[in-house]
Amino acid sequence: MLTIKKTLIVPFIIATALLSGCGGSEQKEDKKETEFAIPVAVASITHQSISLNFHTTATLEARNEADIISRVTGIIEQLTVEEGDYVKKGQLLATIDPRRYQLALNKADAELAGINQELQRVSTMVRKKLVSEQAADKLKYQYQAAVAARELAALDLQDSQIIAPLSGYISHRYVKTGHFTQGYQKLFHVVDQSNLQAIVHLPEHQLSNIALNQQAVLSFSARKDHLYQAHIRSISPVIDSRSGTFKVIMDLDNQLNQLKPGMFAQIALTFDTHQNALTVPSDAIITMDKQSKIYLVRDNKAIEVAVAKGFVQDHQTEITGEIKAGDVVVVSGQHNLKSDVLVEVINQPTEQKNADQESISAIVKAH
């Protein structure tokens, strides 16, 4: 009996082991198939304009600004403006005590009138040949000198009134009422903010890419929500031999006064633009040994495609190759891929999302 039992038990154990082995093999195969479906994020290849830009920085300057100085000496009697005030060209800014200069003008007027009267009298005597012409000529020279002295006195009196030479904002006021000012001392600094400029120094090898009126885009940390357009006004004809650079001046319209002189600008100079180029997010491109490739998703599989890179702008790169607009490209997870492996898309391309939203909107409107 014992022998019979052992004979029956052994085949049963062997059969059970075989069945268990078969079931485990199927589970491993299922698990293996699940592991091959690599999760990826994708985007669509699109047509758009893309530019070749050169990035640099500069500090904004006012194109028109001036130090306002006193040409005469005296006590500041009156100040009519403060820092930050907007002034127009010809507006009165300050007054220097004018009494001394008014008296000098009165004296010059009196001397001029006396010489003029004497000149008329001598001229009459010359016509009657009572005096020589040399005496009349001497008076003529004195008269011309008196006229010049009178004009200088009038100019000094005029200069005691400090006038704005241009329209703009008072950025600095260097004096106060009652201060004594000497000749050619700075009183104010006025800045015209309506026209600003940015001066950059570009490498010599970029000279062929620069032209007058070429466009540039400026951004500022203080104006993060805006981009500003500028154009090249001047290109230096000389290369600095020490730095290997040349100076470029860009004009920036600031009629809304959103920008201020001294602001730090991030500048993108546009050298060239390709219209209707095929572009992908720059992260989608894998470059090794100077060879670039991307992975497209077709029938839930990754397809490796060799591409050539073009212009790069704002995290988008122009590419050429066996691709077309609308192709779905892997933008995340591509470094884990190889050709023909199964992939699982964990997002939806932007273009497809927009199309779906438009379809939903159309259905809602229809109902």
C-alpha positions as CSV (number, residue, x, y, z in Angstrom):
1,M,0.0,0.0,0.0
2,L,2.8,2.4,0.8
3,T,4.3,1.8,-2.5
4,I,1.1,2.5,-4.3
5,K,0.6,5.8,-2.5
6,K,4.1,7.0,-3.3
7,T,3.6,6.1,-7.0
8,L,0.4,8.3,-7.1
9,I,1.8,11.2,-5.2
10,V,5.0,11.8,-7.3
11,P,3.1,12.3,-10.7
12,F,0.7,14.6,-8.9
13,I,3.5,16.8,-7.6
14,I,5.2,16.9,-11.0
15,A,2.0,17.8,-12.8
16,T,1.3,20.6,-10.2
17,A,4.8,22.0,-10.7
18,L,4.4,22.0,-14.5
19,L,1.0,23.8,-14.2
20,S,2.5,26.4,-11.8
21,G,5.5,26.9,-14.2
22,C,3.2,27.6,-17.1
23,G,1.1,30.1,-15.1
24,G,4.2,32.0,-13.9
25,S,5.5,32.2,-17.5
26,E,2.3,33.8,-18.7
27,Q,2.5,36.4,-15.9
28,K,6.1,37.2,-16.7
29,E,5.2,37.7,-20.3
30,D,2.4,40.1,-19.3
31,K,4.7,41.9,-17.0
32,K,7.3,42.1,-19.8
33,E,4.8,43.6,-22.2
34,T,3.7,46.2,-19.6
35,E,7.3,47.3,-19.1
36,F,7.8,48.0,-22.8
37,A,5.1,50.7,-22.8
38,I,7.3,53.7,-21.8
39,P,5.4,56.8,-20.7
40,V,6.2,59.9,-22.7
41,A,4.9,63.5,-23.1
42,V,4.4,64.8,-26.6
43,A,3.8,67.9,-28.6
44,S,3.0,68.7,-32.2
45,I,5.4,69.9,-34.9
46,T,4.1,73.3,-36.1
47,H,4.7,75.9,-38.8
48,Q,5.7,79.3,-37.4
49,S,8.1,82.2,-38.0
50,I,11.4,81.9,-36.2
51,S,14.3,84.3,-35.9
52,L,18.0,84.2,-35.5
53,N,18.8,86.5,-32.5
54,F,21.9,87.8,-30.9
55,H,21.4,88.4,-27.1
56,T,23.2,91.1,-25.2
57,T,22.6,93.7,-22.5
58,A,22.7,97.5,-22.2
59,T,21.7,100.3,-19.9
60,L,19.2,102.8,-21.3
61,E,20.3,106.4,-21.8
62,A,18.4,109.5,-22.7
63,R,19.2,110.7,-26.2
64,N,18.6,114.3,-25.2
65,E,19.7,115.5,-21.8
66,A,21.6,118.5,-20.5
67,D,23.3,120.1,-17.5
68,I,21.8,123.6,-17.0
69,I,24.5,126.0,-15.8
70,S,24.6,129.6,-14.6
71,R,26.5,132.0,-16.9
72,V,26.5,134.8,-14.3
73,T,27.3,135.2,-10.6
74,G,24.8,136.0,-8.0
75,I,22.3,134.9,-5.3
76,I,19.5,132.4,-6.3
77,E,16.4,134.5,-5.7
78,Q,13.7,132.0,-6.9
79,L,13.3,128.4,-7.9
80,T,10.2,127.4,-9.8
81,V,10.8,123.7,-10.3
82,E,11.7,120.6,-8.2
83,E,13.2,117.2,-9.1
84,G,10.8,115.1,-11.0
85,D,8.9,118.1,-12.6
86,Y,8.3,118.1,-16.3
87,V,9.4,121.3,-18.0
88,K,9.0,122.7,-21.5
89,K,11.7,124.2,-23.6
90,G,12.0,127.9,-22.7
91,Q,10.3,127.6,-19.3
92,L,11.7,129.7,-16.4
93,L,13.5,127.4,-13.9
94,A,15.2,129.9,-11.6
95,T,16.1,133.5,-11.1
96,I,19.5,135.0,-10.1
97,D,19.5,138.4,-8.5
98,P,19.2,140.7,-11.6
99,R,19.8,144.1,-10.0
100,R,23.5,144.4,-10.8
101,Y,23.0,143.3,-14.4
102,Q,20.1,145.7,-14.8
103,L,22.3,148.6,-13.6
104,A,25.1,147.5,-16.0
105,L,22.6,147.6,-18.8
106,N,21.3,151.0,-17.9
107,K,24.9,152.3,-17.8
108,A,25.7,150.8,-21.2
109,D,22.5,152.4,-22.6
110,A,23.6,155.8,-21.3
111,E,27.1,155.5,-22.7
112,L,25.8,154.3,-26.0
113,A,23.3,157.2,-26.2
114,G,26.1,159.8,-25.4
115,I,28.4,158.4,-28.0
116,N,25.7,158.3,-30.6
117,Q,24.8,161.9,-30.0
118,E,28.4,162.9,-30.2
119,L,28.8,160.9,-33.4
120,Q,25.8,162.7,-35.0
121,R,27.3,166.1,-34.1
122,V,30.7,165.3,-35.4
123,S,29.2,163.9,-38.6
124,T,27.5,167.2,-39.2
125,M,30.7,169.1,-38.7
126,V,32.5,166.7,-41.1
127,R,30.0,167.5,-43.8
128,K,30.7,171.2,-43.2
129,K,34.4,170.4,-43.2
130,L,34.8,171.9,-39.7
131,V,36.6,168.7,-38.4
132,S,38.6,166.0,-40.0
133,E,37.2,162.7,-41.1
134,Q,39.6,160.9,-38.8
135,A,37.9,162.4,-35.8
136,A,34.5,161.0,-37.1
137,D,36.0,157.5,-37.7
138,K,37.3,157.4,-34.1
139,L,33.8,158.1,-32.8
140,K,32.4,155.4,-35.1
141,Y,34.7,152.8,-33.5
142,Q,33.7,154.0,-30.0
143,Y,30.1,153.7,-31.0
144,Q,30.6,150.1,-32.2
145,A,32.3,149.2,-28.9
146,A,29.5,150.8,-27.0
147,V,26.9,148.8,-28.9
148,A,28.8,145.6,-28.1
149,A,29.1,146.6,-24.4
150,R,25.4,147.2,-24.4
151,E,24.6,143.8,-25.9
152,L,26.9,142.1,-23.4
153,A,25.1,143.8,-20.5
154,A,21.7,142.8,-22.0
155,L,22.9,139.2,-22.3
156,D,24.1,139.1,-18.7
157,L,20.7,140.4,-17.6
158,Q,19.0,137.7,-19.7
159,D,21.2,135.0,-18.3
160,S,20.1,135.8,-14.8
161,Q,16.9,134.1,-15.8
162,I,17.6,130.4,-16.0
163,I,15.6,128.9,-18.9
164,A,15.1,125.2,-19.9
165,P,17.1,124.5,-23.1
166,L,14.9,121.4,-23.9
167,S,11.7,119.8,-22.8
168,G,12.0,117.0,-20.2
169,Y,12.1,116.0,-16.6
170,I,14.3,117.6,-13.9
171,S,16.4,114.7,-12.7
172,H,18.7,116.7,-10.4
173,R,18.5,120.1,-8.7
174,Y,21.9,121.2,-7.3
175,V,21.0,124.5,-5.6
176,K,18.5,126.0,-3.2
177,T,17.0,129.4,-2.9
178,G,19.5,131.8,-1.3
179,H,22.6,129.9,-2.5
180,F,25.4,131.9,-4.1
181,T,26.2,130.7,-7.6
182,Q,29.3,131.3,-9.5
183,G,29.7,131.4,-13.3
184,Y,29.3,128.1,-15.1
185,Q,28.1,126.2,-12.0
186,K,25.6,123.4,-12.5
187,L,22.1,124.2,-11.3
188,F,19.9,121.5,-12.8
189,H,20.0,118.4,-15.0
190,V,17.1,117.9,-17.4
191,V,16.4,114.6,-19.2
192,D,14.1,114.0,-22.2
193,Q,12.7,110.6,-21.6
194,S,10.5,110.4,-24.8
195,N,13.5,109.2,-26.8
196,L,15.8,106.7,-25.2
197,Q,18.8,104.9,-26.6
198,A,20.8,101.7,-25.8
199,I,24.4,101.4,-26.7
200,V,25.9,98.0,-27.2
201,H,29.3,96.7,-28.3
202,L,29.1,93.7,-30.6
203,P,31.9,91.3,-31.6
204,E,33.7,92.0,-34.8
205,H,32.4,88.8,-36.5
206,Q,28.8,90.1,-36.2
207,L,29.5,93.1,-38.4
208,S,28.1,91.5,-41.5
209,N,24.8,90.7,-39.7
210,I,24.1,94.3,-38.7
211,A,22.3,97.0,-40.7
212,L,20.8,100.4,-40.1
213,N,17.1,100.3,-39.0
214,Q,17.5,96.6,-38.1
215,Q,14.9,95.7,-35.4
216,A,15.7,94.6,-31.8
217,V,13.4,93.4,-28.9
218,L,14.1,94.7,-25.4
219,S,12.9,93.3,-22.1
220,F,13.2,94.7,-18.6
221,S,12.9,93.1,-15.2
222,A,10.8,96.1,-14.1
223,R,8.4,95.5,-17.0
224,K,8.1,91.7,-17.2
225,D,4.8,91.8,-19.0
226,H,6.0,93.9,-21.9
227,L,8.4,93.7,-24.8
228,Y,9.7,96.9,-26.5
229,Q,10.8,97.4,-30.0
230,A,13.9,99.3,-30.9
231,H,15.9,99.9,-34.2
232,I,19.5,100.5,-35.0
233,R,20.2,104.2,-35.6
234,S,24.0,104.2,-35.8
235,I,26.8,101.7,-36.5
236,S,30.4,102.7,-35.7
237,P,32.7,102.5,-38.7
238,V,35.6,101.7,-36.4
239,I,36.5,98.4,-34.7
240,D,38.1,98.8,-31.3
241,S,41.4,97.0,-31.6
242,R,41.7,96.3,-27.9
243,S,38.3,94.6,-27.4
244,G,37.5,93.5,-31.0
245,T,34.1,95.1,-30.8
246,F,32.2,97.9,-32.5
247,K,29.6,100.3,-31.1
248,V,25.9,100.1,-32.1
249,I,23.3,102.6,-31.0
250,M,19.6,101.7,-30.9
251,D,16.7,104.1,-30.6
252,L,13.8,103.3,-28.4
253,D,10.4,105.1,-28.5
254,N,9.2,105.9,-25.0
255,Q,6.3,108.3,-25.6
256,L,4.3,106.5,-22.8
257,N,7.2,107.1,-20.4
258,Q,7.1,103.5,-19.1
259,L,10.9,103.3,-19.3
260,K,13.5,105.3,-17.5
261,P,17.1,106.2,-18.2
262,G,19.4,103.9,-16.3
263,M,17.2,100.8,-16.6
264,F,19.0,97.5,-17.5
265,A,17.8,96.0,-20.7
266,Q,18.0,92.4,-22.1
267,I,18.3,92.8,-25.9
268,A,17.6,90.4,-28.7
269,L,18.9,91.6,-32.0
270,T,17.1,90.0,-34.9
271,F,19.6,89.0,-37.6
272,D,17.3,87.0,-39.9
273,T,13.8,85.5,-39.9
274,H,12.5,82.2,-41.5
275,Q,8.8,82.3,-42.3
276,N,6.7,79.2,-42.1
277,A,9.4,77.0,-40.6
278,L,8.8,73.6,-39.0
279,T,9.6,74.0,-35.2
280,V,9.6,71.8,-32.2
281,P,10.3,72.4,-28.5
282,S,14.1,72.5,-28.1
283,D,13.9,69.8,-25.4
284,A,12.6,67.3,-27.9
285,I,15.9,67.2,-29.8
286,I,18.7,64.7,-28.8
287,T,22.1,65.7,-30.0
288,M,25.1,63.3,-29.7
289,D,28.4,63.5,-31.7
290,K,27.0,66.5,-33.7
291,Q,24.1,64.3,-34.9
292,S,20.6,65.4,-33.9
293,K,17.4,63.2,-33.8
294,I,13.9,63.3,-32.5
295,Y,11.3,60.6,-31.7
296,L,7.9,60.7,-33.3
297,V,4.9,58.7,-32.0
298,R,3.1,56.6,-34.7
299,D,0.8,53.7,-33.8
300,N,1.8,53.9,-30.2
301,K,5.5,53.3,-31.2
302,A,8.5,55.6,-31.1
303,I,10.0,56.3,-34.5
304,E,13.6,57.7,-34.6
305,V,14.0,60.5,-37.2
306,A,17.3,62.3,-37.9
307,V,16.9,66.0,-38.2
308,A,19.0,69.1,-38.9
309,K,18.7,72.1,-36.5
310,G,18.2,75.7,-37.7
311,F,17.3,78.9,-35.8
312,V,16.6,78.7,-32.1
313,Q,14.2,81.2,-30.4
314,D,12.3,81.1,-27.1
315,H,12.7,77.4,-26.4
316,Q,11.7,76.5,-30.0
317,T,14.0,75.1,-32.6
318,E,13.7,75.0,-36.4
319,I,14.3,71.5,-37.8
320,T,14.4,69.9,-41.2
321,G,14.1,66.2,-42.1
322,E,11.5,63.5,-42.9
323,I,8.9,65.3,-40.9
324,K,5.7,67.4,-41.5
325,A,3.5,69.7,-39.6
326,G,1.2,67.9,-37.2
327,D,3.6,65.0,-36.5
328,V,3.6,64.1,-32.8
329,V,7.1,64.4,-31.3
330,V,8.2,63.2,-27.8
331,V,9.3,66.1,-25.6
332,S,9.7,64.2,-22.3
333,G,11.0,60.7,-21.8
334,Q,12.8,60.6,-25.2
335,H,16.1,59.7,-23.6
336,N,14.7,56.3,-22.5
337,L,13.5,55.4,-26.0
338,K,14.8,53.5,-29.0
339,S,13.2,53.0,-32.3
340,D,10.0,50.9,-32.5
341,V,9.5,50.5,-28.7
342,L,6.0,50.8,-27.4
343,V,5.1,54.1,-25.7
344,E,2.2,55.4,-23.7
345,V,1.3,59.1,-24.2
346,I,0.5,60.7,-20.8
347,N,-0.6,64.1,-22.2
348,Q,-2.3,65.4,-25.3
349,P,-0.6,67.6,-28.0
350,T,-1.5,71.3,-27.7
351,E,-2.9,71.5,-31.2
352,Q,-5.2,68.5,-30.5
353,K,-6.3,70.0,-27.2
354,N,-7.3,73.2,-28.9
355,A,-9.1,71.3,-31.6
356,D,-11.0,69.3,-29.0
357,Q,-11.9,72.5,-27.1
358,E,-13.2,74.1,-30.3
359,S,-15.3,71.0,-31.0
360,I,-16.8,71.0,-27.5
361,S,-17.5,74.8,-27.8
362,A,-19.2,74.2,-31.2
363,I,-21.4,71.4,-29.7
364,V,-22.3,73.6,-26.7
365,K,-23.3,76.5,-29.0
366,A,-25.3,74.2,-31.2
367,H,-27.4,73.1,-28.3
